[in-house]
Amino acid sequence: MDIINLRLSSAHFAEKLKQAPALRFTDILRNLLLLEGAEFIWELYRQLFFRDADPEGFQSHLNGLNAGVPKTSFLIYFLQSGEAERLYSPSQSPAKYPHTTFIGIFHRINHVTDVEFVYCLYQDLLLRQPDLPGLHSHIHHLSLGLSRVRLLCSFIESGEFREKIHAVPALAAPLPPHAPSFKHIGIFLGYQPKIHLDGEGIGRFVVRLTEGLLLNAPDVMIHVATTEHNFEEVEKLFQAFASLYPNRLFMHHFSSVPWLNQHLPVDVWCVPYVGMDMALQLERPVVLCIHDLVYTHFRELYVRKHPELVQGLDAIVHAMANKAVKVVFNSAYVQNYDGLGYLQLPLHKTQVIRLAAPVEEYRNLGLLAEGAFRSKHQLYGEYLVFPSIIRAHKNHDRLLEAFLNYRQSPEGRASKLKLVLTDHYHHRPLEHEIADVLGRCRDHEALNSIVYLRLPSGDMPSLYKYAAGTIVPTLFEGSCPFPILESLTVDTPVAISRIEVAREVISDMNAFVTFDPYSVPEMTAAIAQLYQNRRSLVVQEKAAIRGTLQRTWSNVAQEYYGLFQSLIQR
């Protein structure tokens, strides 16, 4: 084919690309790789170097192509050449190259941040959102000096790209717009009192759900709205990954709900706690998450410990449930007893979306080296842990009594075992009961083996990992207790109270060390059994809850996304 015909062919190729706005790398590469022989080599020069081929280089590459060199090898060769090093330098002006060329697309994204650049490579070459380990790994290598062009080459060389490129249709017709039609999801954190969410179940829930939505639903933007006096706390809650999604995660503080209704482009609100009565003023559809109505299960206890809380919730929970277009529960147990029973909701208005083990989160947080962790928190020797805020139903008083009984036994004294609690009982609902338990013990060594340790959420995986075991004495939970999933995620065995909701997700309760949460002697025996068998228990426990451990927060987010999408479309 002569040069004139090659130029005509190249002009036709360029004209076809112009029909498709917002081109991706894959669109250009798919059409480029469909070309054969001389046309392929000619267009390769134009797309990657934005010039005509020189005769010597053209003939040499054509000979290689005819000899069987794969087309993708030419892409890598061109991108790693000295000419590419100059042309793909950040000093080059993006306006110099048409957006319908490969080099033009590169320069269009070359001036964004490293995070955004990696996102573009995933979206434009692999046609998906990045997985967090991959995202963090690529950003790390860029920070160490890996060039962006070399990173681009690694994507092109991957098996996933070779699979995806064949699935991209040729540009016979205009592409749909590159930017998706975004769905705006609001997370309402309209707490009126000052809050601390970092170690709370609600805090962990909204962070894991938000991250899962951003990772798995590229057409979602999240608007987190909170009161002005809680804004700093909420910002801190999301700080670990907010910088990864600068254009899709937004924090707002408000002085009034009407301001939110007027100014935020929210399609549907997620309200993660039934006690936020300001949500009654929201004008957009509301999805209400009821993790549990624990005070209705222990009414006498909660009336005694939290009379104002009970009075306040009694006044609003029915109104909140009635306002919501959908009420989501974490277990069938709570759906039946709290939703269909106490709240008298119609079945079609309720939905169960189970929670998941924090596999992605713990993988991203990573573990501190054991020595560094123990030195940081002055936590030496073997210990059991119960990570929980002290609440009326969490059963800390019986746990402490059982642990002190064990520590005063011959076996317990020899073990020198500690018990780590992640909250202090001062000014907590069980303060008097716990003080009474501690006051009856005259063994100072046993008393000194109780450690009250408040630590940042980023250190939680390490706290579980280096524990001899986790004990979960709670009287009630709205779903499989988080500590069970968190502990087994890092291969630390657990002893658990026999509560109904656990039976929903644990196929064989006999595989676990269990106890009646109201029986101190049973709990004492369970502590001994957990410590004695700490090295062998975890395998059988993980097997008995395998299905739940395999569920991820990406799965949870996808189910919430389907719900939000159905409401937006409606």
C-alpha positions as a printed NumPy array, in Angstrom:
array([[  0.   ,   0.   ,   0.   ],
       [  1.516,   3.421,  -0.962],
       [  1.859,   6.39 ,   1.356],
       [ -1.04 ,   8.315,  -0.198],
       [ -3.459,   5.432,   0.361],
       [ -2.156,   4.956,   3.898],
       [ -2.826,   8.618,   4.64 ],
       [ -6.33 ,   8.335,   3.181],
       [ -6.933,   5.22 ,   5.263],
       [ -5.642,   7.002,   8.358],
       [ -7.884,   9.994,   7.682],
       [-10.877,   7.657,   7.412],
       [ -9.857,   6.034,  10.72 ],
       [ -9.619,   9.459,  12.387],
       [-12.977,  10.526,  10.992],
       [-14.621,   7.422,  12.441],
       [-13.109,   8.171,  15.859],
       [-14.439,  11.722,  15.758],
       [-17.97 ,  10.304,  15.763],
       [-17.414,   9.028,  19.297],
       [-17.11 ,  11.665,  22.033],
       [-15.207,  11.015,  25.248],
       [-13.009,   8.273,  23.834],
       [-11.25 ,   5.768,  26.084],
       [ -7.917,   4.063,  25.545],
       [ -9.798,   0.833,  24.852],
       [-11.844,   2.394,  22.055],
       [ -8.745,   3.488,  20.188],
       [ -6.773,   0.316,  20.876],
       [ -9.664,  -1.948,  19.852],
       [ -9.945,  -0.229,  16.473],
       [ -6.189,  -0.055,  16.095],
       [ -5.748,  -3.775,  16.765],
       [ -8.399,  -4.586,  14.153],
       [ -6.145,  -3.121,  11.46 ],
       [ -3.76 ,  -5.39 ,   9.583],
       [ -0.367,  -5.119,   7.951],
       [  0.801,  -1.736,   6.759],
       [ -2.367,   0.009,   7.964],
       [ -1.694,  -1.129,  11.514],
       [  1.931,   0.097,  11.509],
       [  1.012,   3.432,   9.916],
       [ -1.807,   4.095,  12.367],
       [  0.402,   2.987,  15.282],
       [  2.775,   5.874,  14.508],
       [ -0.067,   8.351,  14.217],
       [ -1.841,   7.235,  17.399],
       [  1.179,   6.912,  19.678],
       [  3.622,   9.439,  18.185],
       [  1.244,  11.708,  16.239],
       [  3.385,  11.655,  13.098],
       [  3.853,   9.787,   9.875],
       [  6.077,   6.735,   9.941],
       [  9.656,   7.193,   8.756],
       [ 10.427,   4.726,   5.913],
       [ 13.119,   2.804,   7.78 ],
       [ 11.119,   2.35 ,  10.968],
       [  7.952,   1.575,   9.004],
       [  9.558,  -1.236,   7.02 ],
       [ 11.337,  -2.693,  10.037],
       [  8.124,  -2.893,  12.07 ],
       [  6.155,  -4.228,   9.124],
       [  8.694,  -7.018,   8.715],
       [  8.343,  -7.859,  12.415],
       [  4.556,  -7.883,  12.166],
       [  4.687, -10.209,   9.146],
       [  7.073, -12.462,  11.099],
       [  4.443, -12.936,  13.825],
       [  5.325, -10.363,  16.476],
       [  2.094,  -9.698,  18.475],
       [  0.481,  -6.314,  17.929],
       [  0.467,  -5.538,  21.649],
       [  4.261,  -5.956,  21.668],
       [  4.489,  -3.03 ,  19.259],
       [  2.414,  -0.926,  21.631],
       [  4.797,  -1.641,  24.503],
       [  7.873,  -1.115,  22.323],
       [  6.634,   2.282,  21.127],
       [  5.627,   3.43 ,  24.624],
       [  8.999,   2.482,  26.11 ],
       [ 11.036,   4.175,  23.397],
       [ 13.121,   7.326,  23.81 ],
       [ 10.724,   9.199,  21.554],
       [  7.809,   8.291,  23.831],
       [  9.765,   9.437,  26.896],
       [  9.924,  12.906,  25.326],
       [  6.416,  12.997,  23.841],
       [  4.668,  11.659,  26.951],
       [  6.463,  14.023,  29.327],
       [  4.22 ,  16.157,  31.587],
       [  5.8  ,  19.228,  29.984],
       [  3.901,  18.533,  26.757],
       [  0.761,  20.608,  26.251],
       [ -2.496,  18.593,  26.205],
       [ -3.85 ,  20.935,  23.509],
       [ -1.099,  19.848,  21.119],
       [ -2.664,  16.432,  20.405],
       [ -6.234,  15.68 ,  19.245],
       [ -8.467,  13.891,  21.75 ],
       [ -9.083,  11.228,  19.092],
       [ -5.501,   9.956,  19.393],
       [ -3.954,   7.681,  21.986],
       [ -1.344,  10.279,  22.908],
       [ -4.081,  12.913,  23.141],
       [ -6.055,  10.831,  25.641],
       [ -2.914,  10.271,  27.676],
       [ -2.17 ,  13.973,  27.936],
       [ -5.772,  14.737,  28.732],
       [ -5.381,  12.726,  31.971],
       [ -1.659,  13.225,  32.631],
       [ -2.122,  16.376,  34.687],
       [ -4.467,  14.845,  37.269],
       [ -3.376,  13.412,  40.625],
       [ -1.842,   9.948,  40.898],
       [ -5.081,   8.621,  42.415],
       [ -7.158,  10.   ,  39.541],
       [ -4.636,   8.755,  36.977],
       [ -4.819,   5.188,  38.29 ],
       [ -8.611,   5.428,  38.322],
       [ -8.556,   6.462,  34.663],
       [ -6.374,   3.48 ,  33.731],
       [ -8.791,   1.066,  35.413],
       [-11.812,   2.694,  33.812],
       [-10.302,   3.24 ,  30.362],
       [ -8.327,   0.004,  29.975],
       [ -9.968,  -2.578,  32.26 ],
       [-13.472,  -1.058,  32.068],
       [-14.067,  -1.306,  35.804],
       [-13.529,   0.402,  39.117],
       [-10.243,  -0.436,  40.848],
       [-10.045,  -2.909,  43.691],
       [ -8.531,  -1.174,  46.716],
       [ -5.421,  -3.396,  47.028],
       [ -4.609,  -2.805,  43.338],
       [ -5.309,   0.905,  43.603],
       [ -3.089,   1.323,  46.662],
       [ -0.308,  -0.78 ,  45.122],
       [ -0.184,   1.286,  41.91 ],
       [ -0.27 ,   4.591,  43.815],
       [  2.548,   3.317,  46.033],
       [  4.717,   2.421,  43.029],
       [  4.102,   5.825,  41.437],
       [  5.18 ,   7.46 ,  44.693],
       [  8.43 ,   5.439,  44.509],
       [  9.197,   6.855,  41.058],
       [  7.526,   4.48 ,  38.575],
       [  6.648,   6.501,  35.48 ],
       [  3.038,   6.818,  34.429],
       [  3.855,   5.509,  30.962],
       [  5.42 ,   2.383,  32.467],
       [  2.328,   1.883,  34.604],
       [  0.203,   2.281,  31.483],
       [  2.302,  -0.43 ,  29.812],
       [  1.774,  -2.807,  32.73 ],
       [ -1.996,  -2.461,  32.26 ],
       [ -1.697,  -3.172,  28.518],
       [  0.501,  -6.202,  29.248],
       [ -2.005,  -7.684,  31.724],
       [ -4.136, -10.703,  30.932],
       [ -7.243,  -8.815,  32.068],
       [ -6.681,  -6.146,  29.418],
       [ -6.239,  -8.775,  26.695],
       [ -9.592, -10.269,  27.71 ],
       [-11.365,  -6.918,  27.917],
       [-10.088,  -5.526,  24.628],
       [-11.87 ,  -8.231,  22.651],
       [-15.147,  -7.367,  24.334],
       [-15.04 ,  -3.713,  23.232],
       [-17.073,  -3.189,  20.034],
       [-15.525,  -1.424,  17.079],
       [-16.533,   2.217,  16.68 ],
       [-19.172,   1.816,  13.985],
       [-21.501,   4.207,  15.825],
       [-21.053,   6.959,  18.413],
       [-20.259,   5.815,  21.922],
       [-22.545,   6.692,  24.803],
       [-21.246,   9.636,  26.854],
       [-18.244,   8.66 ,  28.926],
       [-19.538,  10.307,  32.086],
       [-22.278,   8.24 ,  33.721],
       [-25.523,   9.714,  34.899],
       [-24.711,  10.018,  38.576],
       [-26.972,   8.878,  41.378],
       [-26.695,  11.071,  44.453],
       [-26.977,   9.114,  47.714],
       [-27.236,  11.   ,  50.98 ],
       [-25.941,   9.597,  54.284],
       [-27.825,  11.463,  57.006],
       [-25.924,  11.803,  60.306],
       [-28.148,  14.438,  61.871],
       [-27.288,  13.691,  65.482],
       [-28.35 ,  16.559,  67.731],
       [-26.007,  15.758,  70.678],
       [-22.229,  15.685,  70.318],
       [-21.187,  12.211,  69.134],
       [-18.141,   9.958,  68.95 ],
       [-18.499,   7.52 ,  66.044],
       [-15.004,   6.089,  65.506],
       [-15.488,   3.019,  67.702],
       [-19.251,   2.763,  67.313],
       [-21.149,   0.187,  65.272],
       [-23.051,   2.91 ,  63.391],
       [-19.785,   4.629,  62.523],
       [-18.217,   1.461,  61.184],
       [-21.395,   0.659,  59.267],
       [-21.621,   3.971,  57.394],
       [-17.907,   3.99 ,  56.556],
       [-17.924,   0.431,  55.211],
       [-21.139,   1.007,  53.254],
       [-19.886,   4.295,  51.791],
       [-16.561,   2.821,  50.736],
       [-18.316,  -0.207,  49.227],
       [-20.662,   2.004,  47.198],
       [-17.852,   4.207,  45.891],
       [-15.754,   1.204,  44.961],
       [-18.472,  -0.856,  43.28 ],
       [-20.881,   1.724,  41.84 ],
       [-19.014,   4.215,  39.606],
       [-22.21 ,   6.185,  38.968],
       [-22.735,   7.019,  42.655],
       [-21.867,  10.212,  44.46 ],
       [-22.147,  10.219,  48.253],
       [-23.201,  13.257,  50.287],
       [-22.573,  12.87 ,  54.028],
       [-24.596,  15.435,  55.964],
       [-24.156,  16.158,  59.658],
       [-24.767,  18.887,  62.177],
       [-22.23 ,  21.686,  62.481],
       [-21.013,  20.632,  65.943],
       [-20.348,  17.056,  64.726],
       [-18.712,  17.957,  61.416],
       [-15.124,  17.555,  62.637],
       [-15.926,  14.117,  64.102],
       [-17.57 ,  12.94 ,  60.872],
       [-14.687,  14.247,  58.745],
       [-12.302,  12.242,  60.929],
       [-14.491,   9.171,  60.489],
       [-14.075,   9.218,  56.71 ],
       [-10.527,  10.547,  56.501],
       [ -8.911,   7.155,  55.793],
       [-10.289,   7.016,  52.259],
       [-11.958,  10.377,  51.523],
       [ -8.908,  11.525,  49.544],
       [ -9.316,   8.565,  47.189],
       [-12.696,   9.849,  46.021],
       [-12.309,  13.653,  45.936],
       [-14.973,  14.111,  43.271],
       [-17.491,  11.556,  44.536],
       [-17.532,  11.887,  48.333],
       [-18.704,  15.174,  49.811],
       [-19.039,  16.274,  53.445],
       [-21.676,  18.817,  54.398],
       [-22.684,  20.429,  57.684],
       [-26.054,  22.052,  58.098],
       [-27.89 ,  24.215,  60.572],
       [-31.345,  23.173,  59.393],
       [-32.85 ,  20.316,  57.387],
       [-34.685,  22.732,  55.035],
       [-31.228,  23.949,  53.984],
       [-30.334,  20.367,  53.017],
       [-33.574,  19.946,  51.086],
       [-32.863,  23.114,  49.139],
       [-29.14 ,  22.783,  48.457],
       [-28.124,  19.108,  48.183],
       [-28.914,  17.194,  44.955],
       [-29.732,  13.994,  46.859],
       [-31.921,  11.401,  45.104],
       [-32.415,   9.161,  48.132],
       [-31.336,   9.365,  51.77 ],
       [-29.882,   6.57 ,  53.86 ],
       [-30.653,   7.161,  57.553],
       [-28.51 ,   4.688,  59.568],
       [-30.029,   5.313,  63.007],
       [-33.705,   5.418,  63.916],
       [-33.193,   7.983,  66.689],
       [-32.318,  10.944,  64.431],
       [-35.689,  12.672,  64.44 ],
       [-34.497,  15.532,  62.209],
       [-34.712,  13.02 ,  59.355],
       [-38.499,  13.417,  59.574],
       [-38.021,  16.749,  57.772],
       [-36.193,  15.274,  54.767],
       [-38.113,  15.701,  51.52 ],
       [-36.404,  13.069,  49.363],
       [-37.145,   9.333,  49.814],
       [-35.645,   7.818,  52.972],
       [-34.189,   4.336,  53.464],
       [-34.126,   3.71 ,  57.206],
       [-31.619,   1.208,  58.62 ],
       [-32.782,  -0.377,  61.861],
       [-29.951,  -2.444,  63.266],
       [-32.123,  -3.244,  66.269],
       [-34.541,  -1.714,  68.773],
       [-32.646,  -3.179,  71.693],
       [-34.493,  -1.101,  74.286],
       [-37.758,  -2.899,  73.414],
       [-36.114,  -6.278,  74.175],
       [-34.796,  -5.095,  77.572],
       [-37.332,  -2.439,  78.361],
       [-37.066,  -2.612,  82.155],
       [-33.272,  -2.422,  82.013],
       [-33.257,   0.499,  79.585],
       [-36.   ,   2.401,  81.397],
       [-33.856,   2.11 ,  84.531],
       [-30.57 ,   3.022,  82.855],
       [-31.699,   5.366,  80.057],
       [-35.171,   6.724,  80.82 ],
       [-34.773,   9.781,  78.586],
       [-33.517,   7.662,  75.683],
       [-36.485,   5.29 ,  75.942],
       [-38.941,   8.166,  76.192],
       [-37.396,   9.875,  73.147],
       [-37.325,   6.747,  71.009],
       [-40.865,   5.784,  71.939],
       [-41.975,   9.146,  70.588],
       [-40.321,   8.868,  67.165],
       [-39.563,   5.3  ,  66.032],
       [-43.022,   4.691,  64.569],
       [-42.967,   8.066,  62.811],
       [-39.503,   7.309,  61.36 ],
       [-40.554,   3.863,  60.154],
       [-43.731,   5.269,  58.614],
       [-41.827,   8.019,  56.799],
       [-39.296,   5.619,  55.257],
       [-40.031,   4.156,  51.839],
       [-37.992,   1.094,  52.862],
       [-36.777,  -0.176,  56.221],
       [-33.65 ,  -2.349,  56.116],
       [-32.761,  -4.872,  58.827],
       [-29.519,  -6.822,  59.286],
       [-31.204, -10.087,  60.263],
       [-34.484, -11.93 ,  59.825],
       [-34.731, -12.064,  63.625],
       [-34.895,  -8.275,  63.966],
       [-37.046,  -7.937,  60.849],
       [-39.634, -10.254,  62.422],
       [-39.551,  -9.047,  66.037],
       [-38.856,  -5.344,  65.604],
       [-40.14 ,  -4.619,  62.093],
       [-43.154,  -6.835,  61.544],
       [-43.931,  -7.191,  65.271],
       [-43.246,  -4.04 ,  67.265],
       [-43.464,  -1.532,  64.385],
       [-46.259,  -3.397,  62.571],
       [-44.673,  -2.708,  59.181],
       [-46.05 ,  -4.384,  56.042],
       [-43.674,  -7.059,  54.764],
       [-43.194,  -5.361,  51.377],
       [-41.773,  -2.284,  53.113],
       [-39.017,  -4.277,  54.83 ],
       [-35.822,  -5.855,  53.529],
       [-33.   ,  -7.861,  55.078],
       [-29.469,  -6.946,  54.001],
       [-26.957,  -8.809,  56.117],
       [-23.672,  -7.227,  57.112],
       [-20.274,  -8.698,  56.264],
       [-16.829,  -9.389,  57.625],
       [-14.454,  -6.414,  57.218],
       [-12.162,  -8.271,  54.825],
       [-11.461,  -5.328,  52.489],
       [-11.121,  -2.83 ,  55.33 ],
       [ -8.694,  -4.946,  57.361],
       [ -6.663,  -5.747,  54.257],
       [ -6.3  ,  -2.036,  53.538],
       [ -5.537,  -1.064,  57.135],
       [ -2.934,  -3.793,  57.447],
       [ -1.33 ,  -5.022,  60.656],
       [  1.25 ,  -3.384,  62.837],
       [  4.262,  -5.556,  63.593],
       [  3.49 ,  -7.38 ,  66.83 ],
       [  6.382,  -5.838,  68.718],
       [  5.48 ,  -2.347,  67.547],
       [  1.815,  -2.83 ,  68.466],
       [  2.568,  -4.143,  71.962],
       [  5.093,  -1.385,  72.6  ],
       [  2.718,   1.308,  71.354],
       [ -0.056,   0.235,  73.731],
       [  2.125,  -1.248,  76.51 ],
       [  0.233,  -4.509,  76.083],
       [  2.507,  -7.433,  76.876],
       [  1.69 , -11.076,  77.529],
       [ -1.36 , -13.03 ,  76.472],
       [ -4.782, -11.432,  76.548],
       [ -8.432, -11.934,  75.676],
       [-10.321,  -9.018,  74.163],
       [-13.886,  -7.746,  74.009],
       [-13.913,  -4.641,  71.786],
       [-17.135,  -2.777,  72.541],
       [-18.539,   0.397,  73.974],
       [-20.006,  -0.391,  77.417],
       [-23.769,  -0.507,  76.987],
       [-26.515,  -1.888,  79.213],
       [-26.978,  -5.051,  77.1  ],
       [-23.292,  -5.713,  76.368],
       [-22.941,  -7.646,  79.636],
       [-19.555,  -6.316,  80.748],
       [-20.373,  -6.808,  84.433],
       [-20.886, -10.575,  84.118],
       [-17.853, -10.84 ,  81.831],
       [-15.64 ,  -9.164,  84.422],
       [-16.977, -11.385,  87.194],
       [-16.353, -14.505,  85.098],
       [-12.849, -13.388,  84.133],
       [-11.888, -12.593,  87.725],
       [-13.164, -16.02 ,  88.777],
       [-10.955, -17.635,  86.151],
       [ -7.914, -15.528,  87.043],
       [ -8.209, -16.567,  90.707],
       [ -8.252, -20.267,  89.801],
       [ -4.935, -22.177,  89.804],
       [ -4.978, -22.402,  86.026],
       [ -5.864, -18.721,  85.66 ],
       [ -3.097, -17.564,  87.995],
       [ -0.565, -19.62 ,  86.065],
       [ -1.767, -18.222,  82.72 ],
       [ -1.184, -14.555,  83.707],
       [ -3.906, -13.866,  81.147],
       [ -5.207, -10.31 ,  80.699],
       [ -8.645,  -9.063,  79.612],
       [ -8.637,  -6.031,  77.322],
       [-11.735,  -3.819,  77.153],
       [-11.872,  -0.942,  74.661],
       [-13.957,   1.312,  76.898],
       [-13.874,   2.376,  80.538],
       [-16.81 ,   1.834,  82.859],
       [-16.657,   5.306,  84.433],
       [-19.799,   7.279,  83.548],
       [-21.198,   4.318,  81.638],
       [-24.583,   2.582,  82.175],
       [-23.067,  -0.392,  84.067],
       [-20.729,   1.712,  86.228],
       [-22.279,   0.693,  89.568],
       [-22.6  ,  -2.996,  88.649],
       [-18.989,  -3.15 ,  87.424],
       [-17.688,  -1.248,  90.451],
       [-19.513,  -3.741,  92.677],
       [-17.911,  -6.717,  90.873],
       [-14.442,  -5.184,  91.138],
       [-14.988,  -4.19 ,  94.763],
       [-15.719,  -7.778,  95.811],
       [-12.397,  -9.017,  94.439],
       [ -9.447,  -8.902,  96.856],
       [ -6.904, -10.361,  94.438],
       [ -4.882,  -7.36 ,  93.239],
       [ -3.009,  -9.357,  90.605],
       [ -6.335, -10.439,  89.068],
       [ -7.679,  -6.875,  89.208],
       [ -4.524,  -5.538,  87.554],
       [ -4.947,  -8.002,  84.698],
       [ -7.96 ,  -5.997,  83.428],
       [ -6.828,  -3.458,  80.825],
       [ -8.979,  -0.535,  79.675],
       [ -7.576,   0.456,  76.301],
       [ -9.004,   3.059,  73.954],
       [ -7.211,   2.845,  70.648],
       [ -7.71 ,   4.222,  67.106],
       [ -9.803,   2.152,  64.71 ],
       [ -6.753,   1.621,  62.511],
       [ -5.181,  -0.475,  65.283],
       [ -8.202,  -2.752,  65.734],
       [ -7.033,  -5.49 ,  63.326],
       [ -3.777,  -5.739,  65.281],
       [ -5.618,  -5.839,  68.623],
       [ -7.591,  -8.862,  67.414],
       [ -4.648, -10.512,  65.67 ],
       [ -2.338, -10.657,  68.669],
       [ -5.054, -11.697,  71.147],
       [ -5.214, -15.264,  72.433],
       [ -8.947, -15.071,  71.814],
       [-12.001, -12.821,  71.614],
       [-14.938, -13.195,  73.986],
       [-18.381, -11.824,  73.08 ],
       [-20.752, -11.906,  76.088],
       [-23.522,  -9.659,  74.691],
       [-27.13 , -10.354,  75.702],
       [-28.506,  -9.239,  72.33 ],
       [-27.442,  -8.03 ,  68.886],
       [-29.344,  -7.046,  65.771],
       [-27.063,  -9.104,  63.534],
       [-24.158, -11.493,  63.897],
       [-21.987,  -9.567,  66.404],
       [-19.215,  -7.637,  64.657],
       [-16.447,  -8.912,  66.978],
       [-17.071, -12.501,  65.82 ],
       [-16.492, -11.573,  62.175],
       [-13.645,  -9.173,  62.908],
       [-11.774, -11.67 ,  65.065],
       [-12.101, -14.621,  62.702],
       [-11.048, -12.408,  59.777],
       [ -7.568, -12.277,  61.33 ],
       [ -7.656, -15.924,  62.512],
       [ -8.247, -15.309,  66.213],
       [-10.738, -17.729,  67.846],
       [-13.843, -16.572,  69.716],
       [-16.129, -17.602,  72.563],
       [-19.681, -16.338,  72.11 ],
       [-22.957, -16.038,  73.958],
       [-25.78 , -18.213,  72.701],
       [-28.103, -15.593,  71.251],
       [-30.743, -16.212,  68.613],
       [-29.357, -13.992,  65.883],
       [-26.034, -15.869,  65.825],
       [-27.84 , -19.074,  64.8  ],
       [-28.933, -17.418,  61.539],
       [-25.397, -17.279,  60.177],
       [-23.517, -20.012,  62.093],
       [-24.29 , -23.402,  60.603],
       [-22.916, -25.37 ,  63.567],
       [-22.957, -23.669,  66.965],
       [-21.22 , -26.739,  68.425],
       [-18.068, -25.711,  66.543],
       [-17.814, -22.648,  68.781],
       [-17.107, -22.158,  72.439],
       [-20.508, -20.918,  73.615],
       [-22.165, -20.006,  76.902],
       [-25.402, -18.744,  78.397],
       [-24.766, -14.98 ,  78.738],
       [-26.716, -14.878,  81.994],
       [-24.588, -17.625,  83.611],
       [-21.312, -16.453,  85.146],
       [-20.115, -20.054,  85.825],
       [-20.707, -20.993,  82.145],
       [-18.831, -17.901,  81.019],
       [-15.943, -18.73 ,  83.372],
       [-15.732, -22.229,  81.907],
       [-15.858, -20.776,  78.372],
       [-12.912, -18.483,  79.135],
       [-10.897, -21.499,  80.301],
       [-11.902, -23.522,  77.243],
       [-11.089, -20.67 ,  74.835],
       [ -7.664, -20.156,  76.348],
       [ -6.817, -23.865,  76.539],
       [ -7.813, -24.533,  72.908],
       [ -6.8  , -21.204,  71.398],
       [ -4.481, -22.747,  68.825],
       [ -6.93 , -25.311,  67.438],
       [-10.333, -23.625,  67.602],
       [-10.089, -21.149,  64.765],
       [-10.17 , -23.69 ,  61.913],
       [-13.42 , -25.317,  63.022],
       [-15.013, -21.958,  63.879],
       [-14.203, -20.47 ,  60.479],
       [-15.581, -23.569,  58.777],
       [-18.866, -23.233,  60.686],
       [-19.329, -19.628,  59.541],
       [-17.635, -19.902,  56.149],
       [-20.533, -18.494,  54.134],
       [-20.741, -15.359,  56.247],
       [-16.967, -14.827,  56.203],
       [-16.992, -15.057,  52.4  ],
       [-19.537, -12.254,  52.191],
       [-17.837,  -8.877,  51.691],
       [-18.82 ,  -5.268,  52.112],
       [-18.782,  -5.051,  48.336],
       [-21.649,  -7.559,  48.393],
       [-23.455,  -5.472,  51.017],
       [-22.944,  -2.277,  49.017],
       [-24.217,  -3.881,  45.822],
       [-27.441,  -4.899,  47.557],
       [-27.923,  -1.389,  48.936],
       [-27.118,   0.021,  45.497],
       [-29.831,  -2.133,  43.936],
       [-32.298,  -0.843,  46.521],
       [-31.321,   2.805,  46.008],
       [-31.446,   2.405,  42.231],
       [-34.942,   0.925,  42.338],
       [-36.188,   3.846,  44.435],
       [-34.562,   6.445,  42.195],
       [-36.061,   4.873,  39.078],
       [-39.447,   4.739,  40.775]])
